[in-house]
């Protein structure tokens, strides 16, 4: 055995073992829908986008939690004093506990408890203990202009839009799988027809060789039939390659079946085309785009809401900033921590602090930025809205006419195939009577094959057209949408 033969034998063995190790999976549309539950990468990506939108919404709301803050510090030094009347304060102890809550209206409230203690040359463990209520208000941007509330509402609208887009995305992904599946079905049908006609071509080659031996045909006739066989074999190989590519695409989208052999469950492409007609009738019964069958209209409404909210937010960009702060509390003081607490309870002294800060832009730089933001926002939301509305209108108005045209094509192709079949039978008789050349007969056979293949492709186009429609109008009540 030569080295080349041994290598070829090894390759054959490995291919055989690999084929035997593959588990066969039989697929149909129901199988594809069930496969979504295994969370393939596209589904994970869609869900990740949804969770990202929710995180943005909840992240903004996180600012309005009730917070508990605590701090403690201790300071001690052995440094020398400059003079008897300049004492060194040491040690120093500070403790603070604070509970605060910020509201979307711009109001912040807090309850603060603290204790300070220090010693120096004149006092020992001088302690101050206090409780206070704090109030802060963003008077202009939040209390009056409601900037933060608009940001929260916009985040909520964005989260709802992401939810609708997630549902549309899942439906679109499922329909992408369905289109691949029906492409595989159409490929299978084309293979059946091509292989059937290849068998006929092989018989014709055999018959031509017999005729040549009997001096009825020449080598040119045999070569013409052999050329037809080679051509049909090449077409079959091309179809098999196309099928392998389709299956590869399916496996890329569904990694769980990537190591399995894929075969089709029994199907009925003509029955599916009939379901398309039922769906088409449902679509045609709606004179206007049926917004109750789609979620794009909700997205359009949310885009309008987001645009209004973003304008409100942008309009506050160059506003003045007015912050109000106040604190009211009681303090107790004594020469120990426990005594200062008792003093707080028995003879606490009130203290009040009030502050106001004002910031006013004196140039038009912020005004210019605000105008740019509003223009960009207007263009962004207008383009999104127009794109979604165009999709809603175009798919509804054009799908019915597309299906109608494709149905007419199918009817004509069926008639063409029927008449070519009748003509082919007659041509075979004429050829056997030497009234027709071999070239003419082969040409008719090729036309018959092409007509069959064209009919299959058109049926696939019909199915794909309605599946595309169902990717937009996801809630259309028709048999093809109830998998």
N, C-alpha and C positions, 0 to 999 in steps of 0.2 A: 504494500500500500504506500503510495507516495505521500509526501507531506501535505500537498495541496488537497488530496482526497481526504486525509485525516482531519484537516481543518474544516473542510466542508461538512464532514460527518459530525464533527463536534458542534458546529453551528446548528445543524439540523436537530441534534439531540437537545441543545439548550432551548431552541425555539419551541420544540415539542413540550418540554418540561414547563416552560413559561406559560404556554397555552393551557396545559393541564391544570396549572396552579390558579388560573383565573376563574373566579366564580362568575357564573352568568347571571345577569340581572335583566329582567324583562320590564320594559318601561312603557308607560302611557301617560296621558295628561294627569291622571289622579296621582300616579307615582311622583311626578314632578312637583305637584303641589305639596304632597306629604314631605318631600325632601327639604322643603323650606324650614321644617321644624328642627332640622339638624343644624340650623344656623350656618349656612355656607358663608364664605367671606363677604359676598355682596350684602347679605342680610346683616352680618355683623357691622359692616361699614355704615349701612343705613341706620341701624340702631345706635351706633356710636355718634352719628351726627345728631340724632334725636336727644341722646343723653347730654351731648355738648350744649345744645340749646337749653335744656333744662338746667344744666349746671350754671349757665350764664344767668338764667332767671333766679335760681335759688341763691347764687353767689351775690347778686345785688341785694337780695332780701336779707342776707346774712348780716348786713350792717345794722339791722334793726333788732338784733337779739338783746336780751337782758344779759349784762356782763357783770361779773364779780372780779374786782381788781384788789389785790392786797400787796402791800410793800412794807418792808422793815429795813432799818439801817442803824448802824452802830459806828460811832466815831470816838476814838480815844487818842490822846497825844500827851507826851511828857515834855513838851517844849517849855522853855523858860518864858516868864512874863517880862515885858519891857519895864513895867513899873508896878507899884502896889495898887495903883488905881486902874491898871489895865489888866484885868484878870484873864487867865487862860481857861476857857470853857471846855471842860473834858471830864467825864465822857458825855457824849450826846447820843440819845436814843430817839428814834422816830418810828412810829407805827401808824399805818393807815389801812382802812378797809372801805371799799366803795362799791356800791351797787348802782348801775346806771342803765338807762334804756333810751335809745334814740328812736324817734318816730318819723315817718315819711313826711309829715307836715313841717319838718324842720325843727321840731321841739326836742330837746334832750333834757331828761330829768335824772337826778341822782341823789342818793343818800350816802353821806360820808361820815365815817367815824374815825377819830384820830387820837393819838396820845404822843406827846413830846416830853422828854425828860432830859435835864442837863444839870451839871454841877460846876461850880467855880470857887473862887476864894471867898465869896460872900454868901452863896447859898449851896445847899446840898440836896440833890435829887429834886430840884424844882420841876414840878410836873404840871402839864396842861392837858386836859382831856376835853374833847368836844364832839358834838353831833351837829350836822348841818344838812340842810336841804338845798340842792343846787338846781338851777333852771337856766337852760340856754336856748335861744331861739334864733334861727336864721330868718330874719324878718322879711327880707325882700324876695330872695330867690326861691325859698321854699314855702314860707307861710302864705305869701301873696301870689307869687308866680307859679308855685307848685312844680318846680323843676324836678325834684326827686320823685314825686308821685308820678309824673309823666314818664320818667325813666323806668319806674317799676311797671307801669301799664304797658310801655313799649316792649319790655322784656317778656311780659306775659303774652302779648300778642305774637311776639316772635316765637315763643315756645309753642303756642297753639298752631302757628303756621308750620313749624317743624313737625308737629304731630300729623297734620294733614299731608305734608310732603313725604313723611315716612310711610304712610298708608299708600299713597300713590306710588312711591318708589318700590314697595313690596309687590304691588300689583303689576307694575311695569317689569320688574325682574321675573315674576312668574310668567308673564306673557312673553318675555324674551326666551325663556326656556321652552314655552309652547311653540314659538316660531321655529326654534331649532328642531324640536321634535317633529313638527310637520314637514320641515325640510328633509329630515331623514326619511319620513314616510314617502314623500314625493320621490326621493332618490331610490327608495326600495321599489316603488312602482316602475320607475324608469329602467331599473336593472332587470326587472321581470320581463318587460317588453323587449329590451335589448337582447337579453339572453335567449328569449324565445325566437327572435328573428335571427340570431346567430346560429341557432340549431338549423333553421331553414337554409341559411347560407352554406353551412357545412354539407347539408344534403345536396345542395346545388353543385358544390364543388365535386362531390362524389359522382353525381349524375353527369357532370361535364366531362370528367375523366373517362367515364364509361362510354360516353358518346364519342370521345376522341379515339378510344380504342376501336370503335366501330366505324371510324372515319366519317362520323356525322358532324363532329365539332373539331375545331382546330385548337392549337395551343393558346391562341389569343383569347378564346372564350374561357378556357380553364383559368388563365391568368386573371381575367376580369373578375371571375367569381372568387378566386383566391384573394384578390385585392379587396373585394367586399368583406370577406371574412376578416382580413387583417384590420380593416377600418372599424368593423363592429367590435372586434376584440379590443382595439385601442379605446373605443368609446366606453366599453364596459370597464376597462381598467381606470379610465378617467372618472367614471361614476363611482367606482370603489374608492378612488382617492378622495373624491368629494365627500363621500360618506365618512371616511376616516377623519377628514378635517372637521366635519360637523360633530362627530362624536368627541373629537379632541376639544372642541369649543364647549361642548356640554360638560365634559369632565373638568375643564378648567373652572367652570362655574360651580360645579358640584364635586369638590375634592373627595367626598366620601365614596364615590363610585369610580375614582380614577384608576383603580387597579382591577376593575371588573370588566368582563366582556359584556357589551351592551347589545341587547336584541329587543325587537319590538313585540309588544303584545298584539293580539289580533286587533285590527282597526278597520274602519270603513270610511274612506275619504269622501265618497259620494254622500253618505249620511251626514257627515260633518258639513259639507257644502249646503245640504238642506237646512241644517241648523243656522248656517249663515243667513239663509234667506229669511228665516223666522226673525233673526236679529235685525236684519235689514228692514223688515216690515215694521218692527217696533220702533226703529230709528225714524223711518219715514213718516210714522204716525205723528211725530212731534214736529210741528211747523217751525218752532223756535228751539234753539239749543236747550235741551232738558237739564236745567241746572240742578234739579233734584237727583240726577244720576251721576253727578260729578262733585268733587271736592275743590275744584279749581275756583268756583265762585266764592267759596268761603275764604280761599287764599286771597282773592282779589279784594274782598271786603276787609280782610286783615291788613292788606297793603295800604288801603286808604286810611285805616286807623293808625297804622304805623307812621305814615307820612304826616298826618296831623300832629301826632305826638312828637315826632322828631322836629317839626317846625316850632312847636312850643319850647322844646329844649334848646334849639338853636337861638330862638328869640331872646333867651335869657343870658346868652353868651356875653354880651356887652353891658349887662345890667349893673347897677350899683350893688354893692355887697354890704349889708347891714347886719351885724351880729350883736345880740343882746345877751348879757350874762348877769346872773344875780345869784347870791348865796345868803341864806339866812340860817343862823345856828346859835347854839348855846355852848359856853365854855365853863369849865371848873378848874381852879388852880389851888395847889397846895404843895407841901414839901415832900410828898410821896405820891406814888401812883394811886394807891387806894384812897388816900385823902382827897385827891383831885376828883376822883369819881364821886365821892360823897358830896364834895362841894358842888359838883355838876348837878347832882340830884336836889340838894337842899338850897343852894344859892347860885344856880347857874346864871351867868350873865349873857345877855343877848349880844349878837354881832351881825351886822348886815354889810354885804358888799354888792355893789352894782357897777356894771361896766357896759360900755357901748363902743363898738368899733365901726367905722365907716370907711369904705373904699370906693372911690369914684374914678373911673377912667377919664383922663383929660384929653386924650387924643382919639382919633378915629380908627386906630389900628384894629381894635377888637370889632368895631362896626363893620370894617371891610371883611374881616374873617367870617363874621356872622353871615354876611351876604353871600360869600362864597359857599359856606356850609349849606345855606338854604337852597342855592342854585343846584349844588351837587345832589342834595337830597331829593329835590323835585325831579331831576333827570333820572336818578336811580329808581325811584318808585314809579315814575311814569313809564319807563321802559319795561320794568317788571310787570306792571299791570297790563300794558299793551300786549306784551308777549303772551301772558296767560289768557287774555281775552281773545287774542288771535287764534290760539290753540283751541279754545272752546268753540269758537264760531267755525273755523276752517274744518275741523274734524267732523262736525255735525253736517255742515252744508255739502261737503265734498264726498263724504264716505258713501252716501246713498247713490250718488251719480257714478262713483267709481265702481261700486258693486254692480250696478245696472250695466255698465259698459263691459265689465269682466264677464257677466252672465251672457251677454250677447256674443262675446268672443268665444265662450265655451260652447254655446249652441252652434255657432258657425264651425268651430273646430270639430265638434262631434259629427256634423254633417260632412265636413271635409274628410274625416277619417272613414266614415261609412262609405262615401262615394269612392274614395281611393281604394278601399277594400274590394268593392265591386269591380272597379277598373283593373285592379291587380289580378283578380281571378281571370278576367277576360284576357289580360295581357299574357298570362301564363299559357293559356290555350293558344293564343296567336303565336307565342314563341315556340311552342311545341309543334306548331304547323309551319314554322319557319317564316311567318308573316311579320315577325318583330325581331329586332336585333337584341343581342344580349345587353348592350349598353342601355337601350330603352327600358328593358325589363328591370335592370339594376336601379336605374333612375327612379322608376315607379316604386320599387321596394323601399328605397331610401326616403322617398317622399312620404310613404305610408308610415315609416318609423318616425320621421320628424313630426308628422301630424299628431301621432300618439304622445310623443314627448312634449310637444307644445301644449296639448290639452292638460297634461299633468301639471306643467308649470303654471298655467293659468288658474287651475284649481288652487294651487299653493298661494298664488297672488291674492285670490279671493279670501282665503282663510287668513292670510297675513294682514290684509286690509282691515278686516273686522277685528282682529286681535289688537291692532294698533289703535282702533277706535276705543276698544274696551280698556286700553291703558289710560285714556283720558276720561271717558265716562265709565268709571269703575263699577258703578252700581246699576248698570243697565240690566233690566229684568229680561233676560233671554237665555235659551238653553245653553248657548256656547259660553255663557258667563257663569254657569252653575256647575263647575267641575268639583 
